[in-house]
Structure formats: structure tokens, C-alpha cells
Amino acid sequence: MKMPSVSKCEMEMCAYNMDMTCHAMAITIGGHGCPECDTMVKDSNKAGEEDVVAGVGACKVADCAHNEKLECVANDISVGQFGNQAACQTYSKRS
């Protein structure tokens, strides 16, 4: 199984975001009943490695169509603003 990459992140205030790209090793999606990015860290100090593009390490959103055994099986995901949180924009409710 290949870890899906984070193809775009719109959360500029996140420490891992450099030029709309997430540079964490991996992120976790899901918390509080929505597809939020649990890895987001609001900080002006930049973190992560410039040559790393984040992957989705785990997905805790049980009703997402891309979730299989807590693993994301989408080709890639985008993260954007949802209220005051960073959230997976690739989330699709399982039918």
C-alpha cells in the first residue's frame, strides 16, 4: 500500500506549510467527528524538512469513502480551511 501524499495545503499559518506544501513526514486526519488535520501546528516558526512532502499516515474518519482500516486509500489529498480548523478537502462520505 502506498501512502497518499498531501498534494496541497492552504493552511499558511501551519508550521509545516511552506509555499502551500506540507513538509511534515506524515499527517493524521480525523478528530472530533470531522476530517480535520490533527497534525496542524499554528506557529510562525517553520518545521519539517523542505525536501519532504507529507503523506497521510492515518485516517480516523470512519465514514470516509477513502478510509480502509484507518488507512487512506485516496491517490492524494488536499487540506484546506474548515471553520477554524484545517480539514481534508478530499473527504467523501461513504455511501
The first five atom37 places (N, CA, C, CB, O) and aatype in JSON, in Angstrom:
{
  "aatype": [12, 11, 12, 14, 15, 19, 15, 11, 4, 6, 12, 6, 12, 4, 0, 18, 2, 12, 3, 12, 16, 4, 8, 0, 12, 0, 9, 16, 9, 7, 7, 8, 7, 4, 14, 6, 4, 3, 16, 12, 19, 11, 3, 15, 2, 11, 0, 7, 6, 6, 3, 19, 19, 0, 7, 19, 7, 0, 4, 11, 19, 0, 3, 4, 0, 8, 2, 6, 11, 10, 6, 4, 19, 0, 2, 3, 9, 15, 19, 7, 5, 13, 7, 2, 5, 0, 0, 4, 5, 16, 18, 15, 11, 1, 15],
  "atom_mask": [
    [1, 1, 1, 1, 1],
    [1, 1, 1, 1, 1],
    [1, 1, 1, 1, 1],
    [1, 1, 1, 1, 1],
    [1, 1, 1, 1, 1],
    [1, 1, 1, 1, 1],
    [1, 1, 1, 1, 1],
    [1, 1, 1, 1, 1],
    [1, 1, 1, 1, 1],
    [1, 1, 1, 1, 1],
    [1, 1, 1, 1, 1],
    [1, 1, 1, 1, 1],
    [1, 1, 1, 1, 1],
    [1, 1, 1, 1, 1],
    [1, 1, 1, 1, 1],
    [1, 1, 1, 1, 1],
    [1, 1, 1, 1, 1],
    [1, 1, 1, 1, 1],
    [1, 1, 1, 1, 1],
    [1, 1, 1, 1, 1],
    [1, 1, 1, 1, 1],
    [1, 1, 1, 1, 1],
    [1, 1, 1, 1, 1],
    [1, 1, 1, 1, 1],
    [1, 1, 1, 1, 1],
    [1, 1, 1, 1, 1],
    [1, 1, 1, 1, 1],
    [1, 1, 1, 1, 1],
    [1, 1, 1, 1, 1],
    [1, 1, 1, 0, 1],
    [1, 1, 1, 0, 1],
    [1, 1, 1, 1, 1],
    [1, 1, 1, 0, 1],
    [1, 1, 1, 1, 1],
    [1, 1, 1, 1, 1],
    [1, 1, 1, 1, 1],
    [1, 1, 1, 1, 1],
    [1, 1, 1, 1, 1],
    [1, 1, 1, 1, 1],
    [1, 1, 1, 1, 1],
    [1, 1, 1, 1, 1],
    [1, 1, 1, 1, 1],
    [1, 1, 1, 1, 1],
    [1, 1, 1, 1, 1],
    [1, 1, 1, 1, 1],
    [1, 1, 1, 1, 1],
    [1, 1, 1, 1, 1],
    [1, 1, 1, 0, 1],
    [1, 1, 1, 1, 1],
    [1, 1, 1, 1, 1],
    [1, 1, 1, 1, 1],
    [1, 1, 1, 1, 1],
    [1, 1, 1, 1, 1],
    [1, 1, 1, 1, 1],
    [1, 1, 1, 0, 1],
    [1, 1, 1, 1, 1],
    [1, 1, 1, 0, 1],
    [1, 1, 1, 1, 1],
    [1, 1, 1, 1, 1],
    [1, 1, 1, 1, 1],
    [1, 1, 1, 1, 1],
    [1, 1, 1, 1, 1],
    [1, 1, 1, 1, 1],
    [1, 1, 1, 1, 1],
    [1, 1, 1, 1, 1],
    [1, 1, 1, 1, 1],
    [1, 1, 1, 1, 1],
    [1, 1, 1, 1, 1],
    [1, 1, 1, 1, 1],
    [1, 1, 1, 1, 1],
    [1, 1, 1, 1, 1],
    [1, 1, 1, 1, 1],
    [1, 1, 1, 1, 1],
    [1, 1, 1, 1, 1],
    [1, 1, 1, 1, 1],
    [1, 1, 1, 1, 1],
    [1, 1, 1, 1, 1],
    [1, 1, 1, 1, 1],
    [1, 1, 1, 1, 1],
    [1, 1, 1, 0, 1],
    [1, 1, 1, 1, 1],
    [1, 1, 1, 1, 1],
    [1, 1, 1, 0, 1],
    [1, 1, 1, 1, 1],
    [1, 1, 1, 1, 1],
    [1, 1, 1, 1, 1],
    [1, 1, 1, 1, 1],
    [1, 1, 1, 1, 1],
    [1, 1, 1, 1, 1],
    [1, 1, 1, 1, 1],
    [1, 1, 1, 1, 1],
    [1, 1, 1, 1, 1],
    [1, 1, 1, 1, 1],
    [1, 1, 1, 1, 1],
    [1, 1, 1, 1, 1]
  ],
  "atom_positions": [
    [[0.84, -1.17, 0.0], [0.0, 0.0, 0.0], [0.89, 1.24, 0.0], [-0.96, -0.01, 1.22], [1.83, 1.35, 0.79]],
    [[0.59, 2.17, -0.88], [1.35, 3.41, -0.98], [0.67, 4.49, -0.14], [1.49, 3.86, -2.45], [-0.56, 4.64, -0.2]],
    [[1.44, 5.24, 0.63], [0.9, 6.32, 1.44], [0.51, 7.48, 0.51], [1.93, 6.78, 2.52], [1.35, 7.97, -0.25]],
    [[-0.76, 7.93, 0.57], [-1.16, 9.06, -0.26], [-0.43, 10.33, 0.18], [-2.69, 9.27, -0.2], [-0.18, 10.53, 1.37]],
    [[-0.11, 11.18, -0.78], [0.58, 12.42, -0.45], [-0.43, 13.55, -0.21], [1.55, 12.81, -1.56], [-1.58, 13.48, -0.64]],
    [[0.03, 14.58, 0.48], [-0.75, 15.8, 0.65], [-0.35, 16.7, -0.52], [-0.5, 16.49, 2.07], [0.71, 17.33, -0.49]],
    [[-1.2, 16.75, -1.54], [-0.85, 17.47, -2.76], [-0.9, 18.98, -2.6], [-1.76, 17.06, -3.88], [-0.22, 19.71, -3.32]],
    [[-1.72, 19.46, -1.64], [-1.84, 20.9, -1.42], [-2.33, 21.15, 0.0], [-2.81, 21.54, -2.46], [-3.18, 20.43, 0.52]],
    [[-1.77, 22.19, 0.61], [-2.26, 22.63, 1.92], [-2.42, 24.14, 1.91], [-1.29, 22.18, 3.06], [-1.47, 24.88, 1.64]],
    [[-3.63, 24.58, 2.2], [-3.94, 26.01, 2.19], [-3.75, 26.67, 3.56], [-5.36, 26.23, 1.72], [-4.02, 27.87, 3.69]],
    [[-3.31, 25.94, 4.55], [-3.19, 26.46, 5.91], [-1.83, 27.13, 6.11], [-3.38, 25.33, 6.95], [-0.9, 26.53, 6.66]],
    [[-1.71, 28.37, 5.65], [-0.44, 29.09, 5.66], [0.11, 29.31, 7.07], [-0.61, 30.41, 4.98], [1.32, 29.44, 7.24]],
    [[-0.78, 29.36, 8.09], [-0.29, 29.6, 9.45], [0.26, 28.33, 10.11], [-1.42, 30.16, 10.3], [0.75, 28.38, 11.24]],
    [[0.2, 27.2, 9.42], [0.75, 25.96, 9.97], [2.26, 25.94, 9.82], [0.12, 24.73, 9.27], [2.79, 26.32, 8.78]],
    [[2.94, 25.5, 10.84], [4.4, 25.45, 10.83], [4.95, 24.54, 9.73], [4.91, 24.97, 12.18], [6.06, 24.76, 9.24]],
    [[4.2, 23.53, 9.34], [4.66, 22.58, 8.32], [4.42, 23.06, 6.89], [3.98, 21.25, 8.52], [4.89, 22.44, 5.95]],
    [[3.69, 24.18, 6.73], [3.33, 24.67, 5.4], [4.39, 25.63, 4.89], [1.97, 25.35, 5.43], [4.69, 26.65, 5.51]],
    [[4.96, 25.28, 3.74], [5.87, 26.17, 3.02], [5.41, 26.2, 1.57], [7.38, 25.7, 3.14], [5.44, 25.17, 0.89]],
    [[4.99, 27.34, 1.1], [4.54, 27.51, -0.29], [3.4, 26.55, -0.65], [5.71, 27.29, -1.24], [3.41, 25.94, -1.72]],
    [[2.42, 26.44, 0.25], [1.22, 25.62, 0.04], [1.52, 24.12, -0.04], [0.52, 26.07, -1.23], [0.73, 23.35, -0.58]],
    [[2.66, 23.72, 0.48], [3.05, 22.32, 0.53], [3.32, 21.93, 1.98], [4.3, 22.05, -0.36], [3.97, 22.67, 2.72]],
    [[2.82, 20.76, 2.38], [3.03, 20.28, 3.75], [4.34, 19.51, 3.81], [1.83, 19.38, 4.21], [4.59, 18.61, 3.01]],
    [[5.19, 19.89, 4.78], [6.5, 19.27, 4.9], [6.66, 18.43, 6.16], [7.56, 20.33, 4.88], [7.78, 18.16, 6.59]],
    [[5.54, 18.01, 6.77], [5.6, 17.03, 7.85], [5.92, 15.67, 7.22], [4.24, 16.98, 8.68], [5.66, 15.47, 6.03]],
    [[6.47, 14.75, 7.99], [6.71, 13.4, 7.45], [5.39, 12.74, 7.07], [7.48, 12.53, 8.48], [5.27, 12.15, 6.0]],
    [[4.41, 12.85, 7.97], [3.09, 12.29, 7.73], [2.1, 13.04, 8.61], [3.06, 10.75, 8.03], [2.46, 13.57, 9.66]],
    [[0.85, 13.08, 8.16], [-0.2, 13.72, 8.94], [-1.25, 12.7, 9.34], [-0.85, 14.87, 8.14], [-1.36, 11.62, 8.75]],
    [[-2.03, 13.05, 10.37], [-3.17, 12.25, 10.79], [-4.42, 13.06, 10.52], [-3.06, 11.84, 12.31], [-4.49, 14.24, 10.85]],
    [[-5.4, 12.42, 9.92], [-6.68, 13.06, 9.63], [-7.74, 12.48, 10.56], [-7.08, 12.85, 8.13], [-7.8, 11.27, 10.78]],
    [[-8.55, 13.36, 11.09], [-9.71, 12.92, 11.88], [-9.6, 13.28, 13.33], [0.0, 0.0, 0.0], [-8.6, 13.02, 14.0]],
    [[-10.64, 13.87, 13.79], [-10.73, 14.23, 15.19], [-12.02, 14.97, 15.43], [0.0, 0.0, 0.0], [-12.49, 15.72, 14.57]],
    [[-12.59, 14.77, 16.57], [-13.82, 15.47, 16.95], [-14.94, 15.29, 15.93], [-13.54, 16.95, 17.14], [-15.75, 16.2, 15.73]],
    [[-15.0, 14.14, 15.28], [-16.09, 13.82, 14.37], [-16.01, 14.47, 13.0], [0.0, 0.0, 0.0], [-16.98, 14.4, 12.24]],
    [[-14.88, 15.09, 12.66], [-14.76, 15.67, 11.31], [-13.36, 15.36, 10.75], [-15.0, 17.21, 11.35], [-12.47, 14.93, 11.49]],
    [[-13.18, 15.57, 9.45], [-11.9, 15.22, 8.82], [-10.83, 16.29, 9.0], [-12.12, 14.96, 7.35], [-10.23, 16.72, 8.01]],
    [[-10.59, 16.72, 10.23], [-9.59, 17.76, 10.45], [-8.18, 17.18, 10.45], [-9.86, 18.49, 11.77], [-7.97, 15.99, 10.69]],
    [[-7.21, 18.04, 10.17], [-5.81, 17.64, 10.2], [-5.31, 17.77, 11.63], [-4.95, 18.51, 9.22], [-5.12, 18.88, 12.13]],
    [[-5.11, 16.64, 12.29], [-4.65, 16.63, 13.68], [-3.18, 17.06, 13.8], [-4.83, 15.24, 14.27], [-2.7, 17.31, 14.91]],
    [[-2.47, 17.13, 12.69], [-1.05, 17.44, 12.72], [-0.78, 18.95, 12.64], [-0.35, 16.73, 11.58], [0.34, 19.38, 12.9]],
    [[-1.76, 19.73, 12.29], [-1.56, 21.17, 12.14], [-1.06, 21.81, 13.42], [-2.85, 21.83, 11.7], [-1.59, 21.57, 14.51]],
    [[-0.02, 22.63, 13.28], [0.56, 23.37, 14.39], [0.62, 24.84, 13.99], [2.0, 22.81, 14.77], [1.35, 25.21, 13.07]],
    [[-0.14, 25.67, 14.69], [-0.1, 27.11, 14.4], [1.17, 27.68, 15.01], [-1.37, 27.84, 14.96], [1.31, 27.76, 16.23]],
    [[2.1, 28.08, 14.14], [3.37, 28.63, 14.6], [4.03, 29.35, 13.44], [4.3, 27.5, 15.17], [3.99, 28.88, 12.3]],
    [[4.64, 30.48, 13.72], [5.35, 31.21, 12.67], [6.72, 30.59, 12.38], [5.51, 32.69, 13.07], [7.3, 30.83, 11.32]],
    [[7.25, 29.8, 13.32], [8.5, 29.08, 13.09], [8.21, 27.88, 12.2], [9.16, 28.63, 14.43], [7.33, 27.08, 12.51]],
    [[8.94, 27.76, 11.11], [8.69, 26.67, 10.17], [9.3, 25.37, 10.68], [9.27, 27.02, 8.79], [10.34, 25.35, 11.33]],
    [[8.61, 24.27, 10.36], [9.01, 22.94, 10.81], [9.06, 22.0, 9.62], [8.04, 22.41, 11.89], [8.69, 22.37, 8.51]],
    [[9.5, 20.8, 9.86], [9.58, 19.79, 8.81], [10.82, 19.98, 7.96], [0.0, 0.0, 0.0], [11.65, 20.84, 8.22]],
    [[10.93, 19.15, 6.95], [12.07, 19.17, 6.04], [11.64, 19.65, 4.67], [12.72, 17.77, 5.95], [10.63, 19.18, 4.14]],
    [[12.38, 20.59, 4.09], [12.0, 21.17, 2.8], [11.86, 20.14, 1.68], [13.0, 22.2, 2.4], [11.04, 20.31, 0.78]],
    [[12.65, 19.07, 1.72], [12.61, 18.08, 0.64], [11.58, 16.97, 0.89], [13.98, 17.48, 0.46], [11.53, 16.0, 0.14]],
    [[10.77, 17.1, 1.94], [9.74, 16.1, 2.27], [8.37, 16.66, 1.93], [9.81, 15.7, 3.78], [8.05, 17.8, 2.27]],
    [[7.56, 15.86, 1.26], [6.15, 16.17, 1.04], [5.37, 15.18, 1.88], [5.74, 16.1, -0.5], [5.54, 13.96, 1.75]],
    [[4.5, 15.7, 2.73], [3.78, 14.85, 3.68], [2.91, 13.8, 3.0], [2.91, 15.71, 4.58], [2.42, 13.98, 1.89]],
    [[2.75, 12.71, 3.72], [1.8, 11.68, 3.34], [0.74, 11.59, 4.42], [0.0, 0.0, 0.0], [0.85, 12.23, 5.47]],
    [[-0.28, 10.81, 4.18], [-1.33, 10.59, 5.18], [-0.98, 9.32, 5.93], [-2.76, 10.49, 4.52], [-1.09, 8.22, 5.4]],
    [[-0.55, 9.49, 7.18], [-0.14, 8.34, 7.98], [-1.31, 7.56, 8.52], [0.0, 0.0, 0.0], [-1.25, 6.33, 8.61]],
    [[-2.38, 8.25, 8.88], [-3.58, 7.58, 9.42], [-4.79, 8.45, 9.18], [-3.42, 7.28, 10.93], [-4.7, 9.68, 9.12]],
    [[-5.94, 7.79, 9.05], [-7.21, 8.49, 8.93], [-8.18, 7.88, 9.94], [-7.78, 8.39, 7.47], [-8.46, 6.68, 9.91]],
    [[-8.67, 8.73, 10.84], [-9.58, 8.27, 11.89], [-11.04, 8.57, 11.56], [-9.22, 8.91, 13.21], [-11.9, 8.44, 12.43]],
    [[-11.34, 8.96, 10.32], [-12.7, 9.31, 9.93], [-13.37, 8.05, 9.36], [-12.71, 10.48, 8.88], [-13.24, 7.74, 8.18]],
    [[-14.09, 7.35, 10.21], [-14.66, 6.04, 9.87], [-15.62, 6.1, 8.69], [-15.37, 5.47, 11.05], [-15.71, 5.13, 7.93]],
    [[-16.35, 7.21, 8.52], [-17.35, 7.25, 7.46], [-16.82, 7.8, 6.13], [-18.52, 8.07, 7.9], [-17.6, 8.07, 5.23]],
    [[-15.49, 7.97, 6.01], [-14.92, 8.46, 4.75], [-14.81, 7.31, 3.75], [-13.53, 9.11, 4.99], [-14.39, 6.2, 4.1]],
    [[-15.18, 7.58, 2.52], [-15.13, 6.58, 1.46], [-13.7, 6.13, 1.16], [-15.77, 7.13, 0.19], [-13.49, 5.05, 0.61]],
    [[-12.72, 6.94, 1.53], [-11.31, 6.62, 1.26], [-10.63, 5.91, 2.42], [-10.55, 7.89, 0.93], [-9.44, 5.61, 2.35]],
    [[-11.37, 5.63, 3.49], [-10.8, 5.02, 4.69], [-10.98, 3.5, 4.64], [-11.45, 5.6, 5.96], [-12.1, 3.0, 4.57]],
    [[-9.86, 2.79, 4.69], [-9.88, 1.33, 4.79], [-8.98, 0.93, 5.95], [-9.41, 0.65, 3.45], [-7.76, 1.06, 5.87]],
    [[-9.59, 0.45, 7.02], [-8.85, 0.01, 8.2], [-7.95, 1.12, 8.76], [-8.01, -1.23, 7.87], [-6.8, 0.86, 9.13]],
    [[-8.46, 2.34, 8.81], [-7.78, 3.53, 9.32], [-6.65, 4.02, 8.41], [-7.22, 3.25, 10.69], [-5.86, 4.88, 8.81]],
    [[-6.58, 3.5, 7.2], [-5.6, 3.95, 6.21], [-6.33, 4.67, 5.09], [-4.77, 2.75, 5.65], [-7.4, 4.25, 4.66]],
    [[-5.74, 5.76, 4.61], [-6.32, 6.49, 3.49], [-5.9, 5.82, 2.19], [-5.87, 7.98, 3.51], [-4.72, 5.55, 1.98]],
    [[-6.87, 5.55, 1.31], [-6.58, 4.91, 0.04], [-6.83, 5.85, -1.15], [-7.41, 3.65, -0.12], [-6.86, 5.4, -2.3]],
    [[-7.02, 7.16, -0.88], [-7.12, 8.13, -1.97], [-5.75, 8.24, -2.64], [-7.6, 9.53, -1.44], [-4.73, 7.92, -2.03]],
    [[-5.72, 8.68, -3.88], [-4.43, 8.86, -4.56], [-3.61, 9.94, -3.88], [-4.65, 9.22, -6.04], [-2.41, 9.77, -3.67]],
    [[-4.25, 11.04, -3.53], [-3.63, 12.12, -2.77], [-4.76, 12.93, -2.15], [-2.71, 13.03, -3.69], [-5.93, 12.72, -2.48]],
    [[-4.42, 13.84, -1.25], [-5.44, 14.66, -0.6], [-5.03, 16.13, -0.62], [-5.69, 14.19, 0.85], [-3.86, 16.46, -0.83]],
    [[-6.01, 16.99, -0.4], [-5.78, 18.42, -0.21], [-6.29, 18.78, 1.17], [-6.49, 19.27, -1.31], [-7.27, 18.22, 1.65]],
    [[-5.62, 19.74, 1.81], [-6.03, 20.23, 3.11], [-6.37, 21.71, 2.96], [-4.92, 20.01, 4.19], [-5.62, 22.47, 2.35]],
    [[-7.5, 22.1, 3.53], [-7.93, 23.49, 3.46], [-8.64, 23.89, 4.73], [0.0, 0.0, 0.0], [-8.74, 23.11, 5.67]],
    [[-9.12, 25.11, 4.74], [-9.78, 25.66, 5.93], [-11.22, 25.18, 6.02], [-9.73, 27.2, 5.9], [-11.96, 25.19, 5.04]],
    [[-11.61, 24.76, 7.22], [-12.98, 24.37, 7.53], [-13.29, 24.99, 8.89], [-13.18, 22.79, 7.55], [-12.9, 24.45, 9.92]],
    [[-13.99, 26.13, 8.89], [-14.19, 26.87, 10.12], [-12.85, 27.38, 10.6], [0.0, 0.0, 0.0], [-12.15, 28.07, 9.86]],
    [[-12.49, 27.07, 11.83], [-11.19, 27.46, 12.38], [-10.15, 26.36, 12.3], [-11.34, 27.89, 13.82], [-9.06, 26.49, 12.85]],
    [[-10.48, 25.28, 11.62], [-9.61, 24.1, 11.57], [-9.09, 23.84, 10.17], [-10.37, 22.87, 12.08], [-9.65, 24.31, 9.18]],
    [[-8.0, 23.1, 10.1], [-7.51, 22.56, 8.84], [-8.24, 21.24, 8.63], [-5.93, 22.36, 8.84], [-8.35, 20.45, 9.57]],
    [[-8.74, 20.99, 7.43], [-9.51, 19.77, 7.2], [-9.19, 19.19, 5.82], [-11.01, 20.04, 7.32], [-8.83, 19.9, 4.89]],
    [[-9.35, 17.89, 5.73], [-9.16, 17.17, 4.47], [-10.29, 17.53, 3.51], [-9.09, 15.62, 4.7], [-11.46, 17.27, 3.8]],
    [[-9.94, 18.13, 2.39], [-10.94, 18.5, 1.39], [-11.26, 17.34, 0.45], [-10.46, 19.7, 0.57], [-12.18, 17.44, -0.37]],
    [[-10.53, 16.25, 0.57], [-10.77, 15.07, -0.25], [-11.81, 14.16, 0.4], [-9.45, 14.3, -0.48], [-12.31, 13.23, -0.24]],
    [[-12.14, 14.43, 1.66], [-13.15, 13.64, 2.39], [-14.41, 13.5, 1.56], [-13.48, 14.29, 3.75], [-14.91, 14.46, 0.98]],
    [[-14.91, 12.29, 1.52], [-16.17, 11.98, 0.86], [-16.9, 10.94, 1.71], [-15.94, 11.45, -0.6], [-16.37, 9.87, 2.0]],
    [[-18.11, 11.27, 2.11], [-18.87, 10.38, 2.99], [-19.16, 9.06, 2.29], [-20.19, 11.05, 3.43], [-19.6, 9.02, 1.14]],
    [[-18.89, 7.99, 3.01], [-19.15, 6.63, 2.47], [-20.64, 6.47, 2.24], [-18.62, 5.53, 3.45], [-21.46, 6.86, 3.08]],
    [[-21.0, 5.9, 1.1], [-22.44, 5.72, 0.8], [-22.95, 4.38, 1.28], [-22.7, 5.84, -0.7], [-24.13, 4.07, 1.11]]
  ]
}
